[in-house]
């Protein structure tokens, strides 16, 4: 679902494509897939972070027939120099102009 590909049919597929965009540094796709109501003007990505794994923990809604959805995920990263870590987030998605977009998320301590 990255630039030039079809739209994500579900919230979890959009989450997976956004993870790929974070992993590849695709700022344009991340901003495009963000709801205009909550989208930042600029997005600074940490070039030292390498995202390498995404685990979907749970989903609620977010099907092709829903208007909203929630995806709980854990993303794993390494920082240049060898430090590793993970980030767990409960992300909210909505349909906007007929396509799934990321609205916001709450980071959960791991």
MARBA-3410 file (N, C-alpha, C, O; in Angstrom, 1 decimal):
110
0.8,-1.2,0.0,0.0,0.0,0.0,0.9,1.3,0.0,0.3,2.3,0.3 ~ 2.1,1.2,-0.3,2.9,2.4,-0.3,2.6,3.2,-1.6,1.8,2.8,-2.4 ~ 3.3,4.3,-1.7,3.0,5.2,-2.9,2.9,4.4,-4.2,3.7,3.6,-4.5 ~ 1.8,4.7,-4.9,1.5,4.1,-6.1,0.8,2.8,-6.1,0.4,2.3,-7.1 ~ 0.6,2.3,-4.9,-0.1,1.0,-4.8,-1.6,1.2,-4.4,-2.0,2.3,-4.1
-2.4,0.1,-4.4,-3.8,0.3,-4.1,-4.0,0.7,-2.6,-3.0,0.6,-1.8 ~ -5.2,1.1,-2.3,-5.5,1.5,-0.9,-5.7,0.3,0.0,-6.1,-0.7,-0.5 ~ -5.3,0.5,1.2,-5.5,-0.6,2.2,-6.9,-0.9,2.4,-7.7,0.1,2.7 ~ -7.4,-2.1,2.3,-8.8,-2.5,2.5,-9.2,-2.6,4.0,-10.3,-2.5,4.3 ~ -8.2,-2.7,4.9,-8.5,-2.8,6.3,-7.5,-1.9,7.1,-6.4,-1.5,6.6
-7.9,-1.6,8.3,-7.0,-0.8,9.2,-5.7,-1.5,9.5,-4.6,-0.9,9.5 ~ -5.7,-2.8,9.7,-4.5,-3.6,10.0,-3.5,-3.6,8.7,-2.3,-3.5,8.9 ~ -4.1,-3.6,7.5,-3.2,-3.5,6.4,-2.6,-2.2,6.2,-1.5,-2.0,5.8 ~ -3.4,-1.1,6.6,-2.8,0.2,6.6,-1.7,0.3,7.7,-0.6,0.9,7.4 ~ -1.9,-0.3,8.8,-0.9,-0.3,9.9,0.4,-1.0,9.4,1.5,-0.5,9.6
0.3,-2.1,8.7,1.4,-2.8,8.1,2.2,-1.9,7.1,3.4,-1.9,7.1 ~ 1.4,-1.3,6.3,2.1,-0.4,5.3,2.7,0.8,5.9,3.8,1.2,5.4 ~ 2.1,1.3,7.0,2.8,2.4,7.7,4.1,2.0,8.4,5.1,2.7,8.4 ~ 4.1,0.8,8.9,5.3,0.2,9.5,6.4,0.2,8.4,7.5,0.6,8.7 ~ 6.0,-0.3,7.3,7.0,-0.4,6.2,7.5,1.0,5.8,8.7,1.2,5.5
6.6,1.9,5.8,7.0,3.3,5.5,8.0,3.9,6.6,9.0,4.5,6.2 ~ 7.7,3.5,7.8,8.7,3.9,8.9,10.0,3.2,8.7,11.1,3.9,8.8 ~ 10.0,2.0,8.3,11.2,1.2,8.1,12.0,1.7,6.9,13.3,1.6,6.9 ~ 11.4,2.2,5.9,12.1,2.7,4.7,12.2,4.2,4.7,12.8,4.7,3.7 ~ 11.7,4.9,5.7,11.8,6.4,5.7,11.0,7.1,4.7,11.3,8.2,4.3
9.8,6.5,4.4,8.9,7.1,3.4,8.0,8.2,4.1,6.8,7.8,4.4 ~ 8.5,9.4,4.4,7.7,10.4,5.0,6.4,10.8,4.3,5.4,11.0,4.9 ~ 6.5,10.9,3.0,5.4,11.3,2.2,4.2,10.3,2.4,3.1,10.8,2.5 ~ 4.5,9.0,2.3,3.4,8.1,2.5,2.8,8.2,4.0,1.6,8.1,4.1 ~ 3.7,8.3,4.9,3.2,8.4,6.3,2.3,9.6,6.5,1.2,9.5,7.1
2.7,10.8,5.9,1.8,12.0,6.0,0.5,11.8,5.2,-0.5,12.2,5.7 ~ 0.6,11.2,4.0,-0.6,10.9,3.2,-1.6,10.0,3.9,-2.8,10.1,3.7 ~ -1.0,9.0,4.7,-1.9,8.0,5.3,-2.4,8.5,6.7,-3.0,7.7,7.4 ~ -2.1,9.7,7.1,-2.5,10.3,8.4,-3.7,11.1,8.2,-3.9,11.8,7.2 ~ -4.7,11.1,9.1,-5.9,11.9,9.0,-5.5,13.4,9.0,-4.7,13.8,9.8
-6.1,14.2,8.1,-5.8,15.6,8.1,-6.0,16.3,9.4,-5.4,17.3,9.7 ~ -7.0,15.8,10.2,-7.3,16.5,11.4,-6.2,16.4,12.5,-6.0,17.2,13.3 ~ -5.4,15.3,12.4,-4.3,15.1,13.4,-2.9,15.0,12.8,-1.9,14.8,13.5 ~ -2.8,15.1,11.5,-1.5,15.0,10.8,-0.6,16.2,11.1,-1.0,17.4,11.1 ~ 0.7,15.9,11.5,1.6,17.0,11.8,2.0,17.7,10.5,1.9,17.1,9.4
2.5,18.9,10.6,2.9,19.7,9.4,4.2,19.0,8.9,4.3,18.9,7.6 ~ 5.1,18.7,9.7,6.3,18.0,9.3,6.5,16.7,10.1,5.9,16.6,11.2 ~ 7.3,15.8,9.6,7.5,14.6,10.3,9.0,14.3,10.2,9.6,14.1,9.2 ~ 9.6,14.3,11.4,11.1,14.0,11.5,11.2,12.6,11.9,10.7,12.1,13.0 ~ 11.9,11.8,11.1,12.2,10.4,11.4,13.6,10.3,11.9,14.5,10.9,11.3
13.9,9.5,12.9,15.2,9.3,13.4,16.0,8.4,12.5,15.7,7.2,12.4 ~ 16.9,8.9,11.8,17.7,8.1,10.8,18.5,7.0,11.5,18.9,6.0,10.8 ~ 18.8,7.1,12.8,19.5,6.1,13.5,18.7,4.9,13.9,19.2,3.8,14.2 ~ 17.4,5.0,13.8,16.5,3.9,14.2,16.2,3.0,13.0,15.9,3.5,11.9 ~ 16.3,1.7,13.2,16.0,0.7,12.1,14.9,-0.1,12.6,15.1,-1.0,13.5
13.7,0.1,12.1,12.5,-0.7,12.4,12.6,-2.1,11.7,12.8,-2.1,10.5 ~ 12.5,-3.2,12.4,12.7,-4.5,11.7,11.6,-5.5,11.9,11.6,-6.5,11.2 ~ 10.7,-5.3,12.8,9.7,-6.3,13.1,8.4,-5.6,13.6,8.5,-4.7,14.4 ~ 7.3,-6.1,13.1,6.0,-5.7,13.6,5.1,-6.9,14.0,4.9,-7.8,13.2 ~ 4.6,-6.8,15.2,3.7,-7.9,15.7,2.4,-7.2,16.0,2.3,-6.2,16.7
1.3,-7.7,15.3,0.0,-7.2,15.6,-0.5,-8.0,16.8,-0.7,-9.2,16.8 ~ -0.9,-7.3,17.9,-1.3,-7.9,19.1,-2.8,-8.1,19.1,-3.3,-9.2,19.5 ~ -3.6,-7.1,18.6,-5.0,-7.3,18.5,-5.6,-6.2,17.6,-5.0,-5.2,17.3 ~ -6.8,-6.5,17.1,-7.6,-5.5,16.3,-9.0,-5.5,16.8,-9.5,-6.4,17.4 ~ -9.6,-4.4,16.5,-11.1,-4.2,16.8,-11.6,-3.3,15.7,-11.2,-2.2,15.4
-12.6,-3.9,15.0,-13.2,-3.1,13.8,-12.1,-3.1,12.7,-11.2,-3.9,12.6 ~ -12.2,-2.0,11.9,-11.2,-1.8,10.9,-11.4,-2.7,9.6,-10.5,-2.8,8.8 ~ -12.5,-3.4,9.5,-12.7,-4.2,8.3,-13.2,-3.3,7.1,-13.4,-2.1,7.3 ~ -13.3,-3.9,5.9,-13.7,-3.1,4.8,-15.1,-2.5,5.0,-15.5,-1.6,4.3 ~ -15.9,-3.0,6.0,-17.2,-2.6,6.2,-17.4,-1.6,7.4,-18.5,-1.2,7.7
-16.3,-1.4,8.1,-16.3,-0.5,9.3,-15.9,0.9,8.9,-15.3,1.2,7.9 ~ -16.3,1.8,9.8,-15.9,3.2,9.7,-14.7,3.6,10.6,-14.0,4.5,10.3 ~ -14.5,2.8,11.6,-13.3,3.0,12.5,-12.7,1.7,12.8,-13.3,0.6,12.6 ~ -11.5,1.8,13.3,-10.8,0.5,13.7,-9.7,0.9,14.7,-9.2,2.0,14.8 ~ -9.3,-0.2,15.4,-8.2,0.0,16.4,-7.2,-1.2,16.1,-7.6,-2.3,16.0
-5.9,-0.9,16.2,-4.9,-1.9,16.0,-3.9,-1.7,17.2,-3.3,-0.6,17.3 ~ -3.7,-2.8,17.9,-2.6,-2.8,19.0,-1.5,-3.5,18.4,-1.6,-4.7,17.9 ~ -0.3,-2.9,18.4,0.9,-3.5,17.8,2.1,-3.3,18.7,2.2,-2.4,19.5 ~ 3.1,-4.1,18.5,4.4,-3.9,19.0,5.4,-3.9,17.8,5.4,-4.8,17.0 ~ 6.2,-2.8,17.8,7.2,-2.6,16.7,8.6,-2.7,17.4,8.8,-2.1,18.4
9.5,-3.4,16.7,10.8,-3.6,17.3,11.8,-2.8,16.4,11.7,-2.7,15.2 ~ 12.8,-2.3,17.1,13.8,-1.4,16.4,15.2,-1.7,17.0,15.4,-2.2,18.1 ~ 16.2,-1.2,16.3,17.6,-1.1,16.7,18.0,0.3,16.4,17.7,0.9,15.4 ~ 18.8,0.8,17.3,19.4,2.1,17.1,20.9,1.9,16.8,21.5,1.0,17.3 ~ 21.4,2.7,15.8,22.8,2.6,15.4,23.6,2.6,16.7,23.5,3.4,17.6
24.5,1.6,16.7,25.4,1.4,17.9,24.9,0.2,18.7,25.6,-0.2,19.6 ~ 23.8,-0.4,18.3,23.4,-1.7,18.9,22.3,-1.7,19.9,21.9,-2.8,20.3 ~ 21.8,-0.6,20.4,20.7,-0.6,21.3,19.4,-1.1,20.6,19.1,-0.6,19.5 ~ 18.7,-2.0,21.3,17.5,-2.5,20.7,16.3,-2.1,21.7,16.5,-1.9,22.9 ~ 15.1,-2.1,21.1,14.0,-1.7,21.9,12.7,-2.1,21.2,12.7,-2.6,20.1
11.6,-1.7,21.8,10.3,-1.9,21.1,9.3,-0.9,21.6,9.5,-0.2,22.6 ~ 8.3,-0.7,20.8,7.3,0.3,21.1,5.9,-0.4,20.9,5.6,-1.0,19.9 ~ 5.1,-0.3,21.9,3.7,-0.9,21.9,2.8,0.3,21.8,2.9,1.2,22.6 ~ 1.8,0.2,20.8,0.9,1.3,20.7,-0.5,0.8,20.3,-0.7,-0.2,19.7 ~ -1.5,1.5,20.8,-2.9,1.3,20.5,-3.3,2.4,19.5,-3.4,3.6,19.9
-3.4,2.0,18.2,-3.6,3.0,17.2,-5.1,3.1,16.7,-5.7,2.0,16.7 ~ -5.5,4.3,16.5,-6.9,4.5,16.0,-6.9,4.9,14.5,-6.1,5.7,14.1 ~ -7.8,4.3,13.8,-7.9,4.5,12.4,-9.4,4.9,12.0,-10.3,4.5,12.7 ~ -9.6,5.7,11.0,-10.9,6.0,10.5,-10.9,6.0,9.0,-9.8,6.1,8.3 ~ -12.1,5.9,8.4,-12.2,6.1,7.0,-12.4,7.6,6.7,-13.2,8.2,7.4
-11.6,8.1,5.8,-11.7,9.5,5.4,-11.6,9.6,3.9,-10.7,9.1,3.3 ~ -12.7,10.2,3.3,-12.7,10.2,1.8,-12.6,8.8,1.2,-12.0,8.7,0.2 ~ -13.2,7.8,1.9,-13.3,6.5,1.3,-12.0,5.6,1.5,-12.0,4.5,1.0 ~ -11.1,6.1,2.3,-9.9,5.3,2.5,-9.5,5.3,4.0,-9.8,6.3,4.7 ~ -8.8,4.3,4.4,-8.3,4.2,5.8,-7.2,5.2,6.0,-6.3,5.3,5.2
-7.3,5.9,7.2,-6.2,6.8,7.6,-5.9,6.6,9.1,-6.8,6.2,9.9 ~ -4.7,6.8,9.5,-4.3,6.8,10.9,-4.7,8.1,11.5,-4.6,9.2,11.0 ~ -5.4,8.0,12.7,-5.8,9.1,13.5,-4.9,9.5,14.6,-4.3,10.6,14.6 ~ -4.7,8.6,15.5,-3.8,8.8,16.6,-3.5,7.5,17.3,-4.0,6.5,17.0 ~ -2.6,7.6,18.3,-2.3,6.4,19.1,-1.8,6.7,20.5,-1.4,7.8,20.8
-1.9,5.7,21.3,-1.5,5.8,22.7,-0.4,4.7,22.9,-0.6,3.5,22.7 ~ 0.8,5.2,23.3,1.9,4.3,23.6,1.7,3.7,24.9,1.3,4.3,25.9 ~ 1.9,2.3,24.9,1.7,1.6,26.1,3.1,1.1,26.7,3.9,0.6,25.9 ~ 3.4,1.4,27.9,4.7,0.9,28.4,4.8,-0.6,28.3,3.9,-1.4,28.5 ~ 6.0,-1.0,27.9,6.3,-2.5,27.7,7.2,-3.0,28.8,7.5,-4.2,28.8
END
